[in-house]
Amino acid sequence: MSLQDSKAKYPQDVVAVFHAAFHPTKGNIIDWSLKASDDLSLDHLEYSALPSGLHLVDEDVVYFNKDGHHGVCVFRRRKTTEHGHRGFRLSSLGILLAKSRRPRPWRHTAALKELITQIYSKLEMYEILEPTDEDWEPARAFFEERKVRRADLGGAGDWNGWSHDLYELDNPHNPDLHLTHLLRILGPSSLTLYKHIIGRRRILILTLPPVEAACILCHVAADLCFEEQVDYTSSQPGSSRDDKPARLRGKHREGINVLGMVTLSDLDRLIMESKTGRGWIACTTDAIFLDKPQCYDLLINLTTLSPNKSTRPTFSISRPIETGSSRGPTHRLSTSRFTWSDVKLWNEIDRLLQIDAGNNGTESHTCCGPSGTASLDGKSRLITTWTDAWRVYEDVCLICAGLWMGSWRSNSQMSYSTAGGARSWGAVRLEGDDDLSLGSFVRTVGAGIEGGPGIGGTSASGNGSSLTPTTPTNKPMRRVSAMSWPGSRAANASSSTAVSDSDTDAGDKGKSRELSSSSALSAATAQTDDTAVTGATACEPRDGQLLTTLALLQTFHAHTCFQLSQLESFLSPERDATTTVVLSSRDLMAFELGPWSALDERYIGWLADEYAGGAKVVVKRGWKDVLGVMFGYS
């Protein structure tokens, strides 16, 4: 293959390829590697490539991060009769990518799987125990095709908006395609994860092998706030951070750090990463981290997820212990669940998940299920949500919270639900059809889901043609909120609710708050013709999945923008490190947060630390505030 053909076919951002294996006397080792530079260190990478417990599965995919270089490896367990190997050879073939604004190791996953199959098939065919230098020739060819040749990586690490990631690159291994299924697994508690992501906290996910689902969750969770956290203008020629609208910007110009798989050998690294204030999210198979809560702020225990019992993962928050002694534990884990203030946002998310389930199903997300899901018997597969005590508890809480919040008199006009208009925000609706028009509606730069450079008003399909919108299903759904105006109202609104950067500029806060953050879904560019697909079940499953993912990402982004705009309204332009802003319980309700929630109070503090420009935000509650919230007094 010529160099020109290689550039056109493969992303050229690989800086190293390596093979890690388990040696019976030496432990985990790297027995072969190629590097683009001798300065690149591969020390201790073998532990991330072969985490504890991986010997229990035949194959797996592991995502990791080494000194800022994102990477991926493909694990294989091969049978052997060699002495000392206990019946199996354990090894992984992986790569490291160059540092960039948007590293995408998953673009190489399929090729890595084919490569490791090709190499191992030859070894098994000729009964070769130890690969020779010649056996690595396919890996050398792989490296030559994809190694770094240009400082700009040929655009492989650029950030150009979600439609570019999902449509133009069109990679089936993109972690964001698993967003819908992972939200179903985590349930409403996924919004606790969302708050920790935007607050740049330290998040650790404990999992059992296989680890691919946990690694995917790391990347997906980081993408929930990627659009607001990353400073994508600095990577564009002739642009600067000052070119962006005059909104609150964070202290950091990069998204939360995705560390991927970590092990006990990374303890010192986690401490160093914590000092940057950028935040991180990682996963591990080492249960000993349960005894080290001082190393993280939020623990998501996926080991409690059981398809036989239909249980949820456990969320635990690390809390400091005030002791007079320097000995003993300094932190303890406290179980956390979603707060009532999460109900509004979760209802919208759950509504989109209902549409996706009816349209696409969840069969394509087998890698995200708990280990052993494929081997479940028919009886286990028939477990319904009514047998899940935790799910029933969630449903009761959602309904009760929706009824309570419907009585709140200070509901914000900006929301991500516009059923019946913004005036219906907080109203409770338990029966009847809910409309949702999921079309290829694209917002302008900075106004929502397409908030990357160069996207503007282009079609989400990436080729200039708009995807056909879907019409609502006829299945009645229990909902407290809805996503968009029904039928013709959405079409009529599309010409009047297009959002631009100037509409959401912080200098026009009042106008910004009157906008519905879901108006982008009914914004301006979608047109139907004689060939339009009518009916959600009529669209291609792949297109429906992409549209649902885009809608979910835009919902999270709109909610983030709304809360940052509310925070800005309480800050003075002349704020500095000596400024202190005091918020009351009613002020918290302006953020659509719970006036009595300790987690929401900490969440406001996290937002202020990152976005308030040094100002300190304090929440104070008095008995007058409590009565005012309870009875609606001003």
MIKOL-719891 format. One record per residue (C-alpha): residue number from 1; residue in three letters; chain; x, y, z. Coordinates in steps of 0.05 Angstrom, whole numbers. Example, Ala and Ser with C-alpha at 12.3 -4.5 7.8 and 13.67 -1.06 7.14 Angstrom:
<rs>
<1,ala,A,<246,-90,156>>
<2,ser,A,<273,-21,143>>
</rs>
This chain:
<rs>
<1,met,A,<0,0,0>>
<2,ser,A,<26,69,-19>>
<3,leu,A,<37,123,33>>
<4,gln,A,<-19,164,2>>
<5,asp,A,<-68,106,7>>
<6,ser,A,<-48,94,79>>
<7,lys,A,<-63,167,97>>
<8,ala,A,<-131,163,65>>
<9,lys,A,<-151,96,97>>
<10,tyr,A,<-121,96,167>>
<11,pro,A,<-115,149,222>>
<12,gln,A,<-41,161,232>>
<13,asp,A,<-34,176,306>>
<14,val,A,<0,113,334>>
<15,val,A,<66,125,371>>
<16,ala,A,<78,54,397>>
<17,val,A,<55,-18,388>>
<18,phe,A,<72,-70,441>>
<19,his,A,<59,-141,463>>
<20,ala,A,<49,-156,537>>
<21,ala,A,<49,-226,565>>
<22,phe,A,<48,-263,631>>
<23,his,A,<113,-299,646>>
<24,pro,A,<109,-356,697>>
<25,thr,A,<170,-331,736>>
<26,lys,A,<175,-257,717>>
<27,gly,A,<102,-239,720>>
<28,asn,A,<74,-187,671>>
<29,ile,A,<125,-166,619>>
<30,ile,A,<130,-130,552>>
<31,asp,A,<166,-179,507>>
<32,trp,A,<162,-140,441>>
<33,ser,A,<150,-67,421>>
<34,leu,A,<160,-14,368>>
<35,lys,A,<162,60,384>>
<36,ala,A,<161,123,342>>
<37,ser,A,<210,155,391>>
<38,asp,A,<261,127,439>>
<39,asp,A,<239,179,490>>
<40,leu,A,<172,144,498>>
<41,ser,A,<171,101,561>>
<42,leu,A,<130,37,565>>
<43,asp,A,<148,22,638>>
<44,his,A,<92,-9,678>>
<45,leu,A,<46,-10,617>>
<46,glu,A,<42,-86,623>>
<47,tyr,A,<0,-81,686>>
<48,ser,A,<-54,-39,652>>
<49,ala,A,<-53,-86,592>>
<50,leu,A,<-60,-148,637>>
<51,pro,A,<-101,-127,698>>
<52,ser,A,<-118,-174,755>>
<53,gly,A,<-170,-226,741>>
<54,leu,A,<-166,-224,665>>
<55,his,A,<-144,-297,666>>
<56,leu,A,<-217,-315,678>>
<57,val,A,<-240,-294,608>>
<58,asp,A,<-219,-316,538>>
<59,glu,A,<-216,-247,507>>
<60,asp,A,<-225,-174,525>>
<61,val,A,<-211,-102,505>>
<62,val,A,<-175,-55,552>>
<63,tyr,A,<-170,21,546>>
<64,phe,A,<-116,57,586>>
<65,asn,A,<-74,120,591>>
<66,lys,A,<1,123,597>>
<67,asp,A,<33,191,612>>
<68,gly,A,<-22,227,574>>
<69,his,A,<-21,178,515>>
<70,his,A,<-87,142,506>>
<71,gly,A,<-83,69,486>>
<72,val,A,<-121,5,474>>
<73,cys,A,<-101,-68,475>>
<74,val,A,<-135,-133,456>>
<75,phe,A,<-128,-191,505>>
<76,arg,A,<-128,-265,488>>
<77,arg,A,<-124,-327,531>>
<78,arg,A,<-94,-386,493>>
<79,lys,A,<-93,-458,516>>
<80,thr,A,<-26,-490,527>>
<81,thr,A,<5,-551,560>>
<82,glu,A,<70,-516,579>>
<83,his,A,<95,-525,649>>
<84,gly,A,<83,-466,695>>
<85,his,A,<29,-433,653>>
<86,arg,A,<-30,-468,688>>
<87,gly,A,<-61,-487,622>>
<88,phe,A,<-64,-418,590>>
<89,arg,A,<-20,-365,559>>
<90,leu,A,<-43,-295,575>>
<91,ser,A,<-23,-238,529>>
<92,ser,A,<-46,-171,500>>
<93,leu,A,<-28,-133,437>>
<94,gly,A,<-36,-58,444>>
<95,ile,A,<-20,11,419>>
<96,leu,A,<-8,81,446>>
<97,leu,A,<-33,143,410>>
<98,ala,A,<-1,212,404>>
<99,lys,A,<-27,266,451>>
<100,ser,A,<-83,306,418>>
<101,arg,A,<-147,344,433>>
<102,arg,A,<-192,284,419>>
<103,pro,A,<-154,218,420>>
<104,arg,A,<-196,161,392>>
<105,pro,A,<-162,94,407>>
<106,trp,A,<-226,56,389>>
<107,arg,A,<-214,72,316>>
<108,his,A,<-158,20,318>>
<109,thr,A,<-195,-33,358>>
<110,ala,A,<-223,-73,300>>
<111,ala,A,<-156,-75,265>>
<112,leu,A,<-121,-96,329>>
<113,lys,A,<-169,-154,336>>
<114,glu,A,<-155,-177,265>>
<115,leu,A,<-80,-168,276>>
<116,ile,A,<-76,-210,340>>
<117,thr,A,<-119,-264,308>>
<118,gln,A,<-73,-266,248>>
<119,ile,A,<-10,-272,290>>
<120,tyr,A,<-37,-323,339>>
<121,ser,A,<-69,-366,285>>
<122,lys,A,<-1,-376,253>>
<123,leu,A,<31,-393,320>>
<124,glu,A,<-23,-445,335>>
<125,met,A,<-21,-473,265>>
<126,tyr,A,<54,-488,269>>
<127,glu,A,<52,-501,345>>
<128,ile,A,<101,-445,359>>
<129,leu,A,<107,-430,433>>
<130,glu,A,<151,-368,430>>
<131,pro,A,<141,-319,372>>
<132,thr,A,<203,-304,332>>
<133,asp,A,<223,-237,303>>
<134,glu,A,<192,-258,237>>
<135,asp,A,<124,-272,269>>
<136,trp,A,<118,-198,287>>
<137,glu,A,<120,-176,214>>
<138,pro,A,<45,-163,210>>
<139,ala,A,<50,-119,271>>
<140,arg,A,<107,-80,239>>
<141,ala,A,<65,-69,177>>
<142,phe,A,<7,-46,221>>
<143,phe,A,<53,4,256>>
<144,glu,A,<80,32,190>>
<145,glu,A,<10,44,164>>
<146,arg,A,<-14,81,226>>
<147,lys,A,<46,113,259>>
<148,val,A,<52,188,268>>
<149,arg,A,<82,226,208>>
<150,arg,A,<56,296,219>>
<151,ala,A,<53,341,280>>
<152,asp,A,<-22,354,268>>
<153,leu,A,<-35,279,261>>
<154,gly,A,<-70,293,195>>
<155,gly,A,<-131,315,234>>
<156,ala,A,<-137,248,270>>
<157,gly,A,<-139,283,338>>
<158,asp,A,<-182,343,321>>
<159,trp,A,<-249,357,353>>
<160,asn,A,<-303,375,302>>
<161,gly,A,<-368,362,339>>
<162,trp,A,<-409,301,355>>
<163,ser,A,<-437,291,285>>
<164,his,A,<-365,285,259>>
<165,asp,A,<-350,233,313>>
<166,leu,A,<-414,192,304>>
<167,tyr,A,<-431,201,230>>
<168,glu,A,<-370,219,190>>
<169,leu,A,<-321,173,227>>
<170,asp,A,<-376,121,235>>
<171,asn,A,<-337,72,278>>
<172,pro,A,<-377,16,311>>
<173,his,A,<-328,15,369>>
<174,asn,A,<-343,88,388>>
<175,pro,A,<-358,86,463>>
<176,asp,A,<-413,138,457>>
<177,leu,A,<-455,88,419>>
<178,his,A,<-463,51,485>>
<179,leu,A,<-490,112,521>>
<180,thr,A,<-562,89,519>>
<181,his,A,<-548,20,548>>
<182,leu,A,<-501,45,602>>
<183,leu,A,<-553,95,625>>
<184,arg,A,<-603,38,631>>
<185,ile,A,<-553,0,674>>
<186,leu,A,<-537,58,720>>
<187,gly,A,<-608,85,724>>
<188,pro,A,<-622,153,756>>
<189,ser,A,<-557,148,795>>
<190,ser,A,<-521,162,729>>
<191,leu,A,<-537,235,744>>
<192,thr,A,<-494,230,807>>
<193,leu,A,<-438,209,760>>
<194,tyr,A,<-454,268,714>>
<195,lys,A,<-448,318,772>>
<196,his,A,<-381,290,792>>
<197,ile,A,<-357,294,719>>
<198,ile,A,<-375,367,710>>
<199,gly,A,<-347,381,780>>
<200,arg,A,<-281,349,759>>
<201,arg,A,<-280,300,816>>
<202,arg,A,<-240,236,821>>
<203,ile,A,<-282,176,799>>
<204,leu,A,<-263,103,804>>
<205,ile,A,<-303,45,774>>
<206,leu,A,<-293,-24,806>>
<207,thr,A,<-308,-81,758>>
<208,leu,A,<-300,-155,747>>
<209,pro,A,<-271,-184,682>>
<210,pro,A,<-285,-173,626>>
<211,val,A,<-266,-100,634>>
<212,glu,A,<-287,-71,566>>
<213,ala,A,<-354,-45,592>>
<214,ala,A,<-320,-8,650>>
<215,cys,A,<-269,22,602>>
<216,ile,A,<-324,44,556>>
<217,leu,A,<-362,75,614>>
<218,cys,A,<-300,117,630>>
<219,his,A,<-300,148,560>>
<220,val,A,<-375,156,556>>
<221,ala,A,<-379,190,624>>
<222,ala,A,<-325,239,604>>
<223,asp,A,<-362,257,541>>
<224,leu,A,<-424,278,579>>
<225,cys,A,<-390,345,594>>
<226,phe,A,<-335,344,541>>
<227,glu,A,<-366,399,500>>
<228,glu,A,<-366,448,558>>
<229,gln,A,<-300,427,589>>
<230,val,A,<-255,425,528>>
<231,asp,A,<-225,488,497>>
<232,tyr,A,<-231,466,425>>
<233,thr,A,<-216,535,396>>
<234,ser,A,<-143,531,416>>
<235,ser,A,<-132,475,365>>
<236,gln,A,<-161,515,307>>
<237,pro,A,<-117,560,264>>
<238,gly,A,<-129,634,276>>
<239,ser,A,<-175,623,335>>
<240,ser,A,<-167,638,408>>
<241,arg,A,<-205,625,472>>
<242,asp,A,<-230,696,469>>
<243,asp,A,<-267,681,404>>
<244,lys,A,<-318,639,443>>
<245,pro,A,<-382,671,470>>
<246,ala,A,<-373,709,535>>
<247,arg,A,<-397,652,579>>
<248,leu,A,<-365,624,641>>
<249,arg,A,<-305,584,623>>
<250,gly,A,<-269,534,667>>
<251,lys,A,<-199,538,695>>
<252,his,A,<-177,479,653>>
<253,arg,A,<-176,476,577>>
<254,glu,A,<-182,400,572>>
<255,gly,A,<-237,352,591>>
<256,ile,A,<-234,309,653>>
<257,asn,A,<-175,261,647>>
<258,val,A,<-196,191,625>>
<259,leu,A,<-145,143,656>>
<260,gly,A,<-179,79,636>>
<261,met,A,<-153,16,669>>
<262,val,A,<-110,27,731>>
<263,thr,A,<-79,-21,781>>
<264,leu,A,<-45,-18,849>>
<265,ser,A,<19,2,814>>
<266,asp,A,<-16,68,795>>
<267,leu,A,<-29,92,866>>
<268,asp,A,<25,145,864>>
<269,arg,A,<1,166,796>>
<270,leu,A,<-71,176,821>>
<271,ile,A,<-44,221,876>>
<272,met,A,<-6,263,826>>
<273,glu,A,<-67,267,779>>
<274,ser,A,<-110,289,837>>
<275,lys,A,<-65,349,850>>
<276,thr,A,<-78,378,781>>
<277,gly,A,<-151,394,797>>
<278,arg,A,<-171,371,728>>
<279,gly,A,<-205,309,755>>
<280,trp,A,<-201,239,729>>
<281,ile,A,<-242,176,716>>
<282,ala,A,<-213,107,717>>
<283,cys,A,<-232,34,726>>
<284,thr,A,<-199,-23,762>>
<285,thr,A,<-207,-96,780>>
<286,asp,A,<-168,-90,845>>
<287,ala,A,<-219,-95,902>>
<288,ile,A,<-167,-69,951>>
<289,phe,A,<-186,1,927>>
<290,leu,A,<-248,-8,970>>
<291,asp,A,<-202,1,1030>>
<292,lys,A,<-170,64,1001>>
<293,pro,A,<-228,114,996>>
<294,gln,A,<-180,172,1005>>
<295,cys,A,<-156,161,933>>
<296,tyr,A,<-222,180,900>>
<297,asp,A,<-287,219,910>>
<298,leu,A,<-337,172,878>>
<299,leu,A,<-336,96,872>>
<300,ile,A,<-381,60,824>>
<301,asn,A,<-382,-14,843>>
<302,leu,A,<-403,-53,781>>
<303,thr,A,<-391,-118,818>>
<304,thr,A,<-459,-110,851>>
<305,leu,A,<-492,-111,782>>
<306,ser,A,<-524,-180,775>>
<307,pro,A,<-569,-203,718>>
<308,asn,A,<-596,-258,762>>
<309,lys,A,<-619,-209,816>>
<310,ser,A,<-630,-150,769>>
<311,thr,A,<-591,-105,817>>
<312,arg,A,<-561,-37,803>>
<313,pro,A,<-488,-18,810>>
<314,thr,A,<-472,14,878>>
<315,phe,A,<-451,87,882>>
<316,ser,A,<-409,106,942>>
<317,ile,A,<-381,175,960>>
<318,ser,A,<-316,182,998>>
<319,arg,A,<-324,225,1061>>
<320,pro,A,<-269,249,1108>>
<321,ile,A,<-268,225,1179>>
<322,glu,A,<-253,275,1233>>
<323,thr,A,<-207,240,1282>>
<324,gly,A,<-156,267,1332>>
<325,ser,A,<-107,211,1315>>
<326,ser,A,<-61,208,1255>>
<327,arg,A,<-70,133,1253>>
<328,gly,A,<-128,95,1224>>
<329,pro,A,<-171,110,1164>>
<330,thr,A,<-181,182,1142>>
<331,his,A,<-241,170,1096>>
<332,arg,A,<-301,125,1094>>
<333,leu,A,<-349,104,1039>>
<334,ser,A,<-422,126,1043>>
<335,thr,A,<-474,97,996>>
<336,ser,A,<-504,150,951>>
<337,arg,A,<-565,150,906>>
<338,phe,A,<-596,201,861>>
<339,thr,A,<-627,264,890>>
<340,trp,A,<-698,288,879>>
<341,ser,A,<-671,346,838>>
<342,asp,A,<-646,295,787>>
<343,val,A,<-717,273,771>>
<344,lys,A,<-731,327,719>>
<345,leu,A,<-668,312,679>>
<346,trp,A,<-675,236,688>>
<347,asn,A,<-747,236,663>>
<348,glu,A,<-722,267,598>>
<349,ile,A,<-665,218,592>>
<350,asp,A,<-709,159,608>>
<351,arg,A,<-759,182,556>>
<352,leu,A,<-705,180,503>>
<353,leu,A,<-684,112,527>>
<354,gln,A,<-756,87,520>>
<355,ile,A,<-757,111,448>>
<356,asp,A,<-690,78,434>>
<357,ala,A,<-712,12,466>>
<358,gly,A,<-775,10,423>>
<359,asn,A,<-736,27,360>>
<360,asn,A,<-670,-9,366>>
<361,gly,A,<-672,-55,425>>
<362,thr,A,<-610,-70,466>>
<363,glu,A,<-584,-132,431>>
<364,ser,A,<-526,-94,400>>
<365,his,A,<-496,-77,468>>
<366,thr,A,<-474,-147,490>>
<367,cys,A,<-405,-121,512>>
<368,cys,A,<-438,-76,564>>
<369,gly,A,<-475,-131,600>>
<370,pro,A,<-448,-163,663>>
<371,ser,A,<-401,-221,653>>
<372,gly,A,<-437,-285,639>>
<373,thr,A,<-498,-250,609>>
<374,ala,A,<-493,-291,546>>
<375,ser,A,<-499,-356,586>>
<376,leu,A,<-562,-338,624>>
<377,asp,A,<-618,-386,618>>
<378,gly,A,<-686,-368,591>>
<379,lys,A,<-716,-357,659>>
<380,ser,A,<-664,-305,677>>
<381,arg,A,<-677,-269,611>>
<382,leu,A,<-750,-261,629>>
<383,ile,A,<-737,-223,692>>
<384,thr,A,<-781,-161,689>>
<385,thr,A,<-773,-94,723>>
<386,trp,A,<-827,-113,772>>
<387,thr,A,<-781,-166,802>>
<388,asp,A,<-727,-113,813>>
<389,ala,A,<-740,-83,881>>
<390,trp,A,<-690,-27,869>>
<391,arg,A,<-724,-9,803>>
<392,val,A,<-792,-6,837>>
<393,tyr,A,<-762,38,891>>
<394,glu,A,<-735,84,838>>
<395,asp,A,<-802,88,803>>
<396,val,A,<-838,107,867>>
<397,cys,A,<-785,159,883>>
<398,leu,A,<-790,189,813>>
<399,ile,A,<-866,195,817>>
<400,cys,A,<-865,224,887>>
<401,ala,A,<-810,273,870>>
<402,gly,A,<-846,294,807>>
<403,leu,A,<-910,307,846>>
<404,trp,A,<-871,348,897>>
<405,met,A,<-833,388,846>>
<406,gly,A,<-896,403,809>>
<407,ser,A,<-915,447,868>>
<408,trp,A,<-850,486,868>>
<409,arg,A,<-866,557,848>>
<410,ser,A,<-798,578,825>>
<411,asn,A,<-790,530,767>>
<412,ser,A,<-742,557,716>>
<413,gln,A,<-767,576,647>>
<414,met,A,<-707,544,614>>
<415,ser,A,<-713,469,612>>
<416,tyr,A,<-700,412,568>>
<417,ser,A,<-774,394,564>>
<418,thr,A,<-824,435,526>>
<419,ala,A,<-886,391,525>>
<420,gly,A,<-943,440,524>>
<421,gly,A,<-893,497,524>>
<422,ala,A,<-843,519,577>>
<423,arg,A,<-900,539,623>>
<424,ser,A,<-914,465,635>>
<425,trp,A,<-847,452,666>>
<426,gly,A,<-855,412,729>>
<427,ala,A,<-926,390,714>>
<428,val,A,<-941,317,725>>
<429,arg,A,<-968,274,669>>
<430,leu,A,<-975,199,682>>
<431,glu,A,<-1019,178,624>>
<432,gly,A,<-1027,188,550>>
<433,asp,A,<-980,190,491>>
<434,asp,A,<-918,233,494>>
<435,asp,A,<-891,263,431>>
<436,leu,A,<-819,261,411>>
<437,ser,A,<-792,282,344>>
<438,leu,A,<-721,258,339>>
<439,gly,A,<-695,289,276>>
<440,ser,A,<-628,310,249>>
<441,phe,A,<-638,379,277>>
<442,val,A,<-571,413,286>>
<443,arg,A,<-556,473,329>>
<444,thr,A,<-507,527,310>>
<445,val,A,<-438,530,340>>
<446,gly,A,<-438,540,415>>
<447,ala,A,<-512,530,421>>
<448,gly,A,<-514,457,436>>
<449,ile,A,<-495,388,413>>
<450,glu,A,<-456,409,352>>
<451,gly,A,<-414,457,392>>
<452,gly,A,<-350,442,355>>
<453,pro,A,<-316,485,303>>
<454,gly,A,<-335,479,231>>
<455,ile,A,<-402,446,243>>
<456,gly,A,<-450,505,243>>
<457,gly,A,<-515,489,209>>
<458,thr,A,<-492,428,171>>
<459,ser,A,<-531,364,171>>
<460,ala,A,<-517,313,225>>
<461,ser,A,<-507,260,173>>
<462,gly,A,<-441,291,155>>
<463,asn,A,<-453,287,80>>
<464,gly,A,<-499,346,71>>
<465,ser,A,<-563,306,71>>
<466,ser,A,<-607,309,132>>
<467,leu,A,<-630,246,164>>
<468,thr,A,<-705,238,165>>
<469,pro,A,<-739,254,230>>
<470,thr,A,<-779,203,266>>
<471,thr,A,<-850,211,289>>
<472,pro,A,<-874,193,358>>
<473,thr,A,<-892,123,377>>
<474,asn,A,<-963,104,398>>
<475,lys,A,<-941,68,461>>
<476,pro,A,<-966,104,523>>
<477,met,A,<-910,119,570>>
<478,arg,A,<-910,141,642>>
<479,arg,A,<-874,207,642>>
<480,val,A,<-869,271,681>>
<481,ser,A,<-840,311,624>>
<482,ala,A,<-833,309,549>>
<483,met,A,<-778,325,499>>
<484,ser,A,<-808,368,445>>
<485,trp,A,<-873,399,422>>
<486,pro,A,<-920,351,389>>
<487,gly,A,<-928,343,314>>
<488,ser,A,<-941,407,275>>
<489,arg,A,<-922,451,334>>
<490,ala,A,<-851,425,330>>
<491,ala,A,<-849,440,256>>
<492,asn,A,<-877,510,267>>
<493,ala,A,<-828,522,324>>
<494,ser,A,<-769,501,282>>
<495,ser,A,<-769,566,245>>
<496,ser,A,<-773,608,307>>
<497,thr,A,<-730,573,359>>
<498,ala,A,<-664,567,322>>
<499,val,A,<-609,581,372>>
<500,ser,A,<-547,620,357>>
<501,asp,A,<-486,639,398>>
<502,ser,A,<-513,708,408>>
<503,asp,A,<-578,679,436>>
<504,thr,A,<-541,643,491>>
<505,asp,A,<-488,695,505>>
<506,ala,A,<-480,710,578>>
<507,gly,A,<-492,783,564>>
<508,asp,A,<-565,767,548>>
<509,lys,A,<-582,723,607>>
<510,gly,A,<-656,736,606>>
<511,lys,A,<-663,715,535>>
<512,ser,A,<-621,654,547>>
<513,arg,A,<-665,629,604>>
<514,glu,A,<-728,635,562>>
<515,leu,A,<-699,587,512>>
<516,ser,A,<-714,514,519>>
<517,ser,A,<-652,473,515>>
<518,ser,A,<-689,422,473>>
<519,ser,A,<-709,475,422>>
<520,ala,A,<-646,454,385>>
<521,leu,A,<-678,388,371>>
<522,ser,A,<-733,424,335>>
<523,ala,A,<-687,477,306>>
<524,ala,A,<-683,499,238>>
<525,thr,A,<-651,453,188>>
<526,ala,A,<-694,391,183>>
<527,gln,A,<-738,383,122>>
<528,thr,A,<-781,325,103>>
<529,asp,A,<-794,303,31>>
<530,asp,A,<-832,249,-5>>
<531,thr,A,<-781,197,15>>
<532,ala,A,<-781,215,89>>
<533,val,A,<-788,157,136>>
<534,thr,A,<-850,164,180>>
<535,gly,A,<-851,125,244>>
<536,ala,A,<-795,111,294>>
<537,thr,A,<-794,37,278>>
<538,ala,A,<-786,50,204>>
<539,cys,A,<-718,83,208>>
<540,glu,A,<-655,43,204>>
<541,pro,A,<-634,17,273>>
<542,arg,A,<-564,47,264>>
<543,asp,A,<-593,115,248>>
<544,gly,A,<-641,111,306>>
<545,gln,A,<-585,94,353>>
<546,leu,A,<-543,152,329>>
<547,leu,A,<-601,200,334>>
<548,thr,A,<-617,178,405>>
<549,thr,A,<-543,185,425>>
<550,leu,A,<-542,255,396>>
<551,ala,A,<-606,274,432>>
<552,leu,A,<-578,248,498>>
<553,leu,A,<-513,285,490>>
<554,gln,A,<-550,349,473>>
<555,thr,A,<-594,341,534>>
<556,phe,A,<-535,336,580>>
<557,his,A,<-501,395,545>>
<558,ala,A,<-563,438,549>>
<559,his,A,<-570,424,623>>
<560,thr,A,<-497,441,635>>
<561,cys,A,<-504,507,597>>
<562,phe,A,<-566,525,636>>
<563,gln,A,<-534,514,704>>
<564,leu,A,<-472,553,684>>
<565,ser,A,<-515,611,661>>
<566,gln,A,<-551,609,729>>
<567,leu,A,<-484,610,765>>
<568,glu,A,<-462,670,724>>
<569,ser,A,<-524,708,744>>
<570,phe,A,<-502,706,817>>
<571,leu,A,<-430,728,803>>
<572,ser,A,<-406,799,794>>
<573,pro,A,<-360,816,736>>
<574,glu,A,<-307,843,785>>
<575,arg,A,<-302,778,824>>
<576,asp,A,<-235,753,849>>
<577,ala,A,<-207,704,900>>
<578,thr,A,<-232,747,957>>
<579,thr,A,<-305,747,933>>
<580,thr,A,<-355,705,971>>
<581,val,A,<-425,692,943>>
<582,val,A,<-478,668,991>>
<583,leu,A,<-535,627,963>>
<584,ser,A,<-600,611,998>>
<585,ser,A,<-645,550,991>>
<586,arg,A,<-688,587,941>>
<587,asp,A,<-626,604,901>>
<588,leu,A,<-610,530,895>>
<589,met,A,<-679,519,865>>
<590,ala,A,<-660,569,811>>
<591,phe,A,<-608,517,790>>
<592,glu,A,<-662,463,792>>
<593,leu,A,<-626,432,851>>
<594,gly,A,<-653,406,916>>
<595,pro,A,<-655,458,972>>
<596,trp,A,<-639,404,1025>>
<597,ser,A,<-591,360,986>>
<598,ala,A,<-520,357,1013>>
<599,leu,A,<-496,329,947>>
<600,asp,A,<-527,387,909>>
<601,glu,A,<-494,436,957>>
<602,arg,A,<-426,405,944>>
<603,tyr,A,<-441,405,870>>
<604,ile,A,<-451,480,870>>
<605,gly,A,<-384,487,905>>
<606,trp,A,<-351,445,851>>
<607,leu,A,<-381,488,796>>
<608,ala,A,<-356,550,832>>
<609,asp,A,<-286,522,840>>
<610,glu,A,<-281,510,765>>
<611,tyr,A,<-322,566,734>>
<612,ala,A,<-328,623,785>>
<613,gly,A,<-260,653,770>>
<614,gly,A,<-235,646,841>>
<615,ala,A,<-298,668,876>>
<616,lys,A,<-324,625,933>>
<617,val,A,<-397,603,935>>
<618,val,A,<-428,586,1002>>
<619,val,A,<-498,557,1014>>
<620,lys,A,<-533,579,1077>>
<621,arg,A,<-600,553,1100>>
<622,gly,A,<-644,585,1154>>
<623,trp,A,<-713,568,1180>>
<624,lys,A,<-743,623,1137>>
<625,asp,A,<-712,591,1075>>
<626,val,A,<-739,523,1094>>
<627,leu,A,<-810,550,1104>>
<628,gly,A,<-805,591,1040>>
<629,val,A,<-787,530,999>>
<630,met,A,<-839,486,1032>>
<631,phe,A,<-897,534,1025>>
<632,gly,A,<-875,574,965>>
<633,tyr,A,<-863,640,1000>>
<634,ser,A,<-819,690,965>>
</rs>
